[in-house]
Amino acid sequence: MPGMTIGKLARAAGTHVETIRYYQRCGLMPVPGRAEGRVRRYPEDAIDRLRFIRRAQELGFSLAEVKQLLRLERSPGCRDARALAAEKLAAIEERVADLEQMAASLRGLIVQCDAGAGRACPIIEALRPS
């Protein structure tokens, strides 16, 4: 019988069966029909689709954005995919800037804490509502 079961697909793609089912409910993975009432068989390219989804998520794309990318996969050119990637990059760069600012604040608080002098903890004081 051609194709593979959902369990075999999950193992081949390095994911879980429930993840595949979730992607199907989200519309990211097609649900194959059943041959004569038997178990569903997935085509070999389903592995590539799962890997595409996982890789896009690793790059920070939400499932809704992955769905857009999958739709764009069938369109000529990459203008729309590029625009989506540029938006994602801008959001990531903004988040990195926020994280760098947070790190600098924490470094400063740690330095103040190390300086001590018997007063209240500067870290605790900084976290109190003003």
N, CA and C atoms as an extended XYZ file, in Angstrom:
390
Properties=species:S:1:pos:R:3:atomname:S:1:resname:S:1:resid:I:1 pbc="F F F"
N         0.854       -1.182        0.000 N   MET     1
C         0.000        0.000        0.000 CA  MET     1
C         0.900        1.244        0.000 C   MET     1
N         0.727        2.174       -0.939 N   PRO     2
C         1.581        3.360       -1.017 CA  PRO     2
C         1.312        4.334        0.125 C   PRO     2
N         2.287        5.180        0.369 N   GLY     3
C         2.129        6.174        1.424 CA  GLY     3
C         2.510        5.623        2.775 C   GLY     3
N         2.332        6.463        3.785 N   MET     4
C         2.709        6.053        5.134 CA  MET     4
C         1.623        6.432        6.123 C   MET     4
N         1.609        5.729        7.232 N   THR     5
C         0.649        6.032        8.292 CA  THR     5
C         1.079        7.308        8.997 C   THR     5
N         0.210        7.852        9.808 N   ILE     6
C         0.525        9.074       10.538 CA  ILE     6
C         1.681        8.842       11.510 C   ILE     6
N         1.756        7.657       12.095 N   GLY     7
C         2.854        7.340       13.004 CA  GLY     7
C         4.193        7.326       12.286 C   GLY     7
N         4.213        6.703       11.122 N   LYS     8
C         5.453        6.658       10.344 CA  LYS     8
C         5.844        8.063        9.880 C   LYS     8
N         4.871        8.850        9.473 N   LEU     9
C         5.117       10.231        9.068 CA  LEU     9
C         5.713       11.027       10.230 C   LEU     9
N         5.138       10.871       11.409 N   ALA    10
C         5.630       11.593       12.582 CA  ALA    10
C         7.086       11.231       12.869 C   ALA    10
N         7.401        9.949       12.832 N   ARG    11
C         8.783        9.521       13.086 CA  ARG    11
C         9.733       10.060       12.015 C   ARG    11
N         9.299       10.000       10.766 N   ALA    12
C        10.155       10.450        9.659 CA  ALA    12
C        10.435       11.950        9.736 C   ALA    12
N         9.462       12.708       10.204 N   ALA    13
C         9.614       14.170       10.266 CA  ALA    13
C        10.147       14.630       11.615 C   ALA    13
N        10.301       13.704       12.564 N   GLY    14
C        10.802       14.074       13.885 CA  GLY    14
C         9.816       14.889       14.692 C   GLY    14
N         8.545       14.525       14.596 N   THR    15
C         7.509       15.246       15.340 CA  THR    15
C         6.559       14.232       15.974 C   THR    15
N         5.487       14.707       16.560 N   HIS    16
C         4.514       13.839       17.217 CA  HIS    16
C         3.246       13.729       16.386 C   HIS    16
N         2.546       12.649       16.551 N   VAL    17
C         1.280       12.422       15.853 CA  VAL    17
C         0.297       13.546       16.174 C   VAL    17
N         0.239       13.926       17.454 N   GLU    18
C        -0.708       14.982       17.847 CA  GLU    18
C        -0.358       16.321       17.197 C   GLU    18
N         0.919       16.556       16.944 N   THR    19
C         1.325       17.779       16.253 CA  THR    19
C         0.772       17.776       14.834 C   THR    19
N         0.869       16.643       14.172 N   ILE    20
C         0.334       16.531       12.805 CA  ILE    20
C        -1.169       16.772       12.815 C   ILE    20
N        -1.855       16.175       13.760 N   ARG    21
C        -3.316       16.368       13.854 CA  ARG    21
C        -3.657       17.836       14.119 C   ARG    21
N        -2.859       18.467       14.969 N   TYR    22
C        -3.076       19.886       15.249 CA  TYR    22
C        -2.881       20.715       13.979 C   TYR    22
N        -1.822       20.437       13.240 N   TYR    23
C        -1.581       21.147       11.980 CA  TYR    23
C        -2.721       20.917       11.001 C   TYR    23
N        -3.302       19.735       11.023 N   GLN    24
C        -4.449       19.460       10.147 CA  GLN    24
C        -5.638       20.318       10.566 C   GLN    24
N        -5.888       20.406       11.870 N   ARG    25
C        -7.007       21.236       12.339 CA  ARG    25
C        -6.792       22.706       11.996 C   ARG    25
N        -5.534       23.145       11.972 N   CYS    26
C        -5.202       24.538       11.633 CA  CYS    26
C        -5.213       24.786       10.126 C   CYS    26
N        -5.312       23.731        9.340 N   GLY    27
C        -5.305       23.876        7.887 CA  GLY    27
C        -3.908       23.935        7.285 C   GLY    27
N        -2.897       23.550        8.052 N   LEU    28
C        -1.523       23.564        7.550 CA  LEU    28
C        -1.160       22.265        6.835 C   LEU    28
N        -1.775       21.190        7.227 N   MET    29
C        -1.523       19.868        6.638 CA  MET    29
C        -2.841       19.323        6.097 C   MET    29
N        -2.832       18.829        4.883 N   PRO    30
C        -4.058       18.222        4.362 CA  PRO    30
C        -4.336       16.893        5.063 C   PRO    30
N        -5.592       16.542        5.135 N   VAL    31
C        -6.002       15.258        5.706 CA  VAL    31
C        -6.268       14.319        4.539 C   VAL    31
N        -5.445       13.286        4.391 N   PRO    32
C        -5.668       12.367        3.270 CA  PRO    32
C        -6.918       11.519        3.504 C   PRO    32
N        -7.508       11.088        2.400 N   GLY    33
C        -8.668       10.214        2.510 CA  GLY    33
C        -8.277        8.820        2.952 C   GLY    33
N        -9.284        8.033        3.253 N   ARG    34
C        -9.043        6.647        3.643 CA  ARG    34
C        -9.305        5.757        2.441 C   ARG    34
N        -8.367        4.895        2.142 N   ALA    35
C        -8.531        3.949        1.036 CA  ALA    35
C        -9.423        2.805        1.505 C   ALA    35
N       -10.604        2.714        0.943 N   GLU    36
C       -11.554        1.651        1.251 CA  GLU    36
C       -11.781        1.494        2.757 C   GLU    36
N       -11.932        2.617        3.459 N   GLY    37
C       -12.231        2.564        4.879 CA  GLY    37
C       -11.054        2.194        5.760 C   GLY    37
N        -9.895        2.131        5.218 N   ARG    38
C        -8.709        1.773        6.001 CA  ARG    38
C        -8.045        3.008        6.585 C   ARG    38
N        -6.856        2.808        7.125 N   VAL    39
C        -6.127        3.926        7.721 CA  VAL    39
C        -5.716        4.926        6.644 C   VAL    39
N        -5.554        6.163        7.067 N   ARG    40
C        -5.119        7.210        6.154 CA  ARG    40
C        -3.665        6.974        5.769 C   ARG    40
N        -3.355        7.259        4.516 N   ARG    41
C        -1.980        7.129        4.028 CA  ARG    41
C        -1.515        8.492        3.549 C   ARG    41
N        -0.356        8.900        4.050 N   TYR    42
C         0.210       10.198        3.714 CA  TYR    42
C         1.243       10.038        2.612 C   TYR    42
N         1.263       10.965        1.668 N   PRO    43
C         2.263       10.893        0.595 CA  PRO    43
C         3.649       11.269        1.136 C   PRO    43
N         4.673       10.896        0.413 N   GLU    44
C         6.053       11.166        0.823 CA  GLU    44
C         6.321       12.665        1.004 C   GLU    44
N         5.670       13.510        0.195 N   ASP    45
C         5.943       14.955        0.304 CA  ASP    45
C         5.378       15.576        1.586 C   ASP    45
N         4.593       14.795        2.335 N   ALA    46
C         4.086       15.294        3.615 CA  ALA    46
C         5.233       15.536        4.592 C   ALA    46
N         6.294       14.755        4.480 N   ILE    47
C         7.472       14.949        5.331 CA  ILE    47
C         8.068       16.333        5.069 C   ILE    47
N         8.207       16.682        3.796 N   ASP    48
C         8.767       17.984        3.438 CA  ASP    48
C         7.894       19.124        3.960 C   ASP    48
N         6.592       18.949        3.872 N   ARG    49
C         5.673       19.980        4.346 CA  ARG    49
C         5.807       20.169        5.857 C   ARG    49
N         5.892       19.069        6.587 N   LEU    50
C         6.076       19.158        8.038 CA  LEU    50
C         7.392       19.841        8.382 C   LEU    50
N         8.428       19.496        7.684 N   ARG    51
C         9.737       20.118        7.935 CA  ARG    51
C         9.712       21.610        7.604 C   ARG    51
N         8.999       21.969        6.546 N   PHE    52
C         8.835       23.379        6.181 CA  PHE    52
C         8.161       24.131        7.331 C   PHE    52
N         7.074       23.576        7.852 N   ILE    53
C         6.324       24.206        8.942 CA  ILE    53
C         7.226       24.391       10.160 C   ILE    53
N         7.932       23.345       10.529 N   ARG    54
C         8.791       23.405       11.710 CA  ARG    54
C         9.929       24.406       11.521 C   ARG    54
N        10.529       24.436       10.344 N   ARG    55
C        11.627       25.372       10.082 CA  ARG    55
C        11.128       26.814       10.128 C   ARG    55
N         9.958       27.056        9.570 N   ALA    56
C         9.386       28.408        9.607 CA  ALA    56
C         9.121       28.832       11.053 C   ALA    56
N         8.633       27.911       11.863 N   GLN    57
C         8.409       28.216       13.274 CA  GLN    57
C         9.736       28.515       13.981 C   GLN    57
N        10.772       27.781       13.655 N   GLU    58
C        12.091       28.020       14.251 CA  GLU    58
C        12.593       29.425       13.924 C   GLU    58
N        12.198       29.949       12.779 N   LEU    59
C        12.586       31.302       12.374 CA  LEU    59
C        11.671       32.371       12.971 C   LEU    59
N        10.692       31.936       13.770 N   GLY    60
C         9.835       32.880       14.471 CA  GLY    60
C         8.485       33.138       13.840 C   GLY    60
N         8.167       32.465       12.759 N   PHE    61
C         6.870       32.665       12.124 CA  PHE    61
C         5.780       31.979       12.941 C   PHE    61
N         4.667       32.668       13.122 N   SER    62
C         3.505       32.076       13.780 CA  SER    62
C         2.854       31.074       12.831 C   SER    62
N         1.952       30.264       13.343 N   LEU    63
C         1.270       29.302       12.474 CA  LEU    63
C         0.435       30.012       11.408 C   LEU    63
N        -0.147       31.152       11.760 N   ALA    64
C        -0.917       31.921       10.766 CA  ALA    64
C         0.010       32.409        9.651 C   ALA    64
N         1.215       32.834       10.018 N   GLU    65
C         2.182       33.280        9.017 CA  GLU    65
C         2.701       32.111        8.194 C   GLU    65
N         2.867       30.959        8.828 N   VAL    66
C         3.283       29.754        8.091 CA  VAL    66
C         2.224       29.408        7.052 C   VAL    66
N         0.978       29.543        7.439 N   LYS    67
C        -0.125       29.271        6.504 CA  LYS    67
C        -0.038       30.210        5.296 C   LYS    67
N         0.273       31.474        5.546 N   GLN    68
C         0.449       32.434        4.451 CA  GLN    68
C         1.608       32.006        3.554 C   GLN    68
N         2.718       31.614        4.176 N   LEU    69
C         3.885       31.187        3.398 CA  LEU    69
C         3.554       29.969        2.541 C   LEU    69
N         2.790       29.055        3.084 N   LEU    70
C         2.408       27.866        2.313 CA  LEU    70
C         1.532       28.251        1.123 C   LEU    70
N         0.671       29.243        1.305 N   ARG    71
C        -0.146       29.722        0.174 CA  ARG    71
C         0.741       30.396       -0.860 C   ARG    71
N         1.723       31.157       -0.391 N   LEU    72
C         2.621       31.881       -1.293 CA  LEU    72
C         3.555       30.941       -2.048 C   LEU    72
N         3.742       29.754       -1.503 N   GLU    73
C         4.609       28.762       -2.140 CA  GLU    73
C         4.144       28.462       -3.566 C   GLU    73
N         2.851       28.594       -3.791 N   ARG    74
C         2.291       28.274       -5.103 CA  ARG    74
C         2.238       29.475       -6.041 C   ARG    74
N         2.601       30.662       -5.535 N   SER    75
C         2.526       31.840       -6.392 CA  SER    75
C         3.904       32.178       -6.971 C   SER    75
N         3.915       32.757       -8.157 N   PRO    76
C         5.205       33.092       -8.781 CA  PRO    76
C         5.865       34.267       -8.063 C   PRO    76
N         7.166       34.290       -8.090 N   GLY    77
C         7.906       35.376       -7.455 CA  GLY    77
C         7.903       35.245       -5.942 C   GLY    77
N         8.654       36.118       -5.312 N   CYS    78
C         8.723       36.003       -3.858 CA  CYS    78
C         8.478       37.337       -3.165 C   CYS    78
N         7.881       38.285       -3.851 N   ARG    79
C         7.648       39.613       -3.283 CA  ARG    79
C         6.845       39.544       -1.987 C   ARG    79
N         5.762       38.787       -1.989 N   ASP    80
C         4.908       38.707       -0.809 CA  ASP    80
C         5.593       37.954        0.332 C   ASP    80
N         6.308       36.887        0.001 N   ALA    81
C         7.043       36.141        1.025 CA  ALA    81
C         8.146       37.018        1.608 C   ALA    81
N         8.791       37.793        0.749 N   ARG    82
C         9.833       38.703        1.216 CA  ARG    82
C         9.256       39.732        2.164 C   ARG    82
N         8.103       40.282        1.839 N   ALA    83
C         7.462       41.286        2.690 CA  ALA    83
C         7.132       40.690        4.063 C   ALA    83
N         6.619       39.481        4.069 N   LEU    84
C         6.304       38.804        5.328 CA  LEU    84
C         7.574       38.574        6.140 C   LEU    84
N         8.640       38.145        5.481 N   ALA    85
C         9.917       37.916        6.162 CA  ALA    85
C        10.499       39.231        6.683 C   ALA    85
N        10.353       40.302        5.923 N   ALA    86
C        10.859       41.607        6.357 CA  ALA    86
C        10.109       42.092        7.601 C   ALA    86
N         8.799       41.881        7.635 N   GLU    87
C         8.005       42.232        8.823 CA  GLU    87
C         8.468       41.427       10.032 C   GLU    87
N         8.700       40.137        9.830 N   LYS    88
C         9.150       39.271       10.915 CA  LYS    88
C        10.516       39.722       11.414 C   LYS    88
N        11.414       40.055       10.491 N   LEU    89
C        12.746       40.520       10.870 CA  LEU    89
C        12.658       41.803       11.690 C   LEU    89
N        11.826       42.730       11.277 N   ALA    90
C        11.676       43.990       12.012 CA  ALA    90
C        11.164       43.724       13.428 C   ALA    90
N        10.214       42.813       13.564 N   ALA    91
C         9.684       42.473       14.892 CA  ALA    91
C        10.761       41.822       15.760 C   ALA    91
N        11.559       40.956       15.168 N   ILE    92
C        12.636       40.286       15.908 CA  ILE    92
C        13.687       41.306       16.344 C   ILE    92
N        14.052       42.211       15.428 N   GLU    93
C        15.051       43.230       15.770 CA  GLU    93
C        14.552       44.146       16.885 C   GLU    93
N        13.262       44.457       16.872 N   GLU    94
C        12.673       45.267       17.940 CA  GLU    94
C        12.733       44.512       19.268 C   GLU    94
N        12.424       43.243       19.215 N   ARG    95
C        12.471       42.405       20.420 CA  ARG    95
C        13.907       42.296       20.950 C   ARG    95
N        14.874       42.139       20.050 N   VAL    96
C        16.284       42.076       20.456 CA  VAL    96
C        16.688       43.377       21.148 C   VAL    96
N        16.276       44.513       20.590 N   ALA    97
C        16.591       45.807       21.205 CA  ALA    97
C        15.983       45.887       22.601 C   ALA    97
N        14.743       45.418       22.743 N   ASP    98
C        14.100       45.394       24.064 CA  ASP    98
C        14.880       44.508       25.031 C   ASP    98
N        15.304       43.344       24.559 N   LEU    99
C        16.057       42.419       25.407 CA  LEU    99
C        17.405       43.013       25.815 C   LEU    99
N        18.061       43.718       24.888 N   GLU   100
C        19.338       44.356       25.217 CA  GLU   100
C        19.147       45.434       26.281 C   GLU   100
N        18.061       46.180       26.184 N   GLN   101
C        17.762       47.204       27.190 CA  GLN   101
C        17.481       46.554       28.539 C   GLN   101
N        16.735       45.451       28.532 N   MET   102
C        16.459       44.730       29.775 CA  MET   102
C        17.752       44.204       30.389 C   MET   102
N        18.632       43.659       29.567 N   ALA   103
C        19.915       43.137       30.051 CA  ALA   103
C        20.743       44.255       30.673 C   ALA   103
N        20.778       45.413       30.030 N   ALA   104
C        21.530       46.545       30.571 CA  ALA   104
C        20.956       46.970       31.925 C   ALA   104
N        19.652       46.999       32.051 N   SER   105
C        19.020       47.359       33.324 CA  SER   105
C        19.381       46.357       34.410 C   SER   105
N        19.315       45.086       34.079 N   LEU   106
C        19.662       44.053       35.060 CA  LEU   106
C        21.137       44.123       35.451 C   LEU   106
N        22.011       44.375       34.472 N   ARG   107
C        23.443       44.529       34.788 CA  ARG   107
C        23.650       45.656       35.799 C   ARG   107
N        22.983       46.780       35.547 N   GLY   108
C        23.099       47.922       36.451 CA  GLY   108
C        22.606       47.593       37.849 C   GLY   108
N        21.498       46.865       37.934 N   LEU   109
C        20.968       46.485       39.242 CA  LEU   109
C        21.911       45.529       39.970 C   LEU   109
N        22.517       44.633       39.229 N   ILE   110
C        23.461       43.679       39.834 CA  ILE   110
C        24.683       44.426       40.366 C   ILE   110
N        25.170       45.403       39.602 N   VAL   111
C        26.305       46.208       40.063 CA  VAL   111
C        25.928       46.942       41.351 C   VAL   111
N        24.721       47.527       41.385 N   GLN   112
C        24.261       48.228       42.586 CA  GLN   112
C        24.159       47.255       43.765 C   GLN   112
N        23.683       46.057       43.492 N   CYS   113
C        23.537       45.042       44.534 CA  CYS   113
C        24.915       44.641       45.066 C   CYS   113
N        25.880       44.473       44.159 N   ASP   114
C        27.242       44.108       44.565 CA  ASP   114
C        27.875       45.203       45.413 C   ASP   114
N        27.524       46.469       45.133 N   ALA   115
C        28.073       47.589       45.897 CA  ALA   115
C        27.557       47.568       47.330 C   ALA   115
N        26.383       46.996       47.531 N   GLY   116
C        25.822       46.784       48.868 CA  GLY   116
C        25.683       48.034       49.688 C   GLY   116
N        26.389       48.136       50.775 N   ALA   117
C        26.358       49.252       51.732 CA  ALA   117
C        25.204       49.115       52.712 C   ALA   117
N        24.655       47.908       52.882 N   GLY   118
C        23.686       47.647       53.933 CA  GLY   118
C        22.305       48.231       53.734 C   GLY   118
N        22.065       48.850       52.645 N   ARG   119
C        20.718       49.400       52.420 CA  ARG   119
C        19.816       48.334       51.809 C   ARG   119
N        18.602       48.697       51.506 N   ALA   120
C        17.655       47.752       50.899 CA  ALA   120
C        18.197       47.269       49.558 C   ALA   120
N        17.832       46.076       49.186 N   CYS   121
C        18.301       45.470       47.934 CA  CYS   121
C        17.810       46.295       46.738 C   CYS   121
N        18.717       46.791       45.907 N   PRO   122
C        18.304       47.608       44.754 CA  PRO   122
C        17.461       46.824       43.745 C   PRO   122
N        17.676       45.529       43.662 N   ILE   123
C        16.886       44.712       42.723 CA  ILE   123
C        15.443       44.662       43.191 C   ILE   123
N        15.254       44.360       44.480 N   ILE   124
C        13.888       44.307       45.049 CA  ILE   124
C        13.233       45.671       44.961 C   ILE   124
N        13.980       46.706       45.286 N   GLU   125
C        13.428       48.067       45.247 CA  GLU   125
C        13.011       48.457       43.828 C   GLU   125
N        13.798       48.059       42.833 N   ALA   126
C        13.472       48.397       41.450 CA  ALA   126
C        12.205       47.695       40.968 C   ALA   126
N        11.888       46.560       41.573 N   LEU   127
C        10.709       45.808       41.148 CA  LEU   127
C         9.425       46.265       41.871 C   LEU   127
N         9.580       47.016       42.932 N   ARG   128
C         8.393       47.490       43.662 CA  ARG   128
C         7.653       48.537       42.828 C   ARG   128
N         6.322       48.500       42.894 N   PRO   129
C         5.567       49.545       42.192 CA  PRO   129
C         5.860       50.905       42.813 C   PRO   129
N         5.949       51.917       41.975 N   SER   130
C         6.261       53.255       42.506 CA  SER   130
C         5.025       54.053       42.782 C   SER   130
